[in-house]
């Protein structure tokens, strides 16, 4: 299970999500396959993620981060990905 953050640009709109298949889910965000918040705002860049061994842990962490202030989310991204690179570019076949 993965908790992840998508955006459209550095310091742009942020989306926190959880999934069992990060590569597939990010592809859905990138193509706008699922109507909703991410397709409405063009959130196509994966800028942060963490992996968990259980759905319970991942959902807990997702809810925790969703309740954070925006500045804390930005600090989390910048700690691990200071250039705000699209981490999906590291997926096989990308």
Buried (B, 14 or more C-beta within 10 A) or exposed (E): BBBBBBBBEEEBBBBBBBBEEBBEBBBBBBEBEEEEEBBEBBBBBBBBBBEBEEEEBBBBBBEEBBEBEEEEBBEBBBEEBEEBEBBBEEEEEE
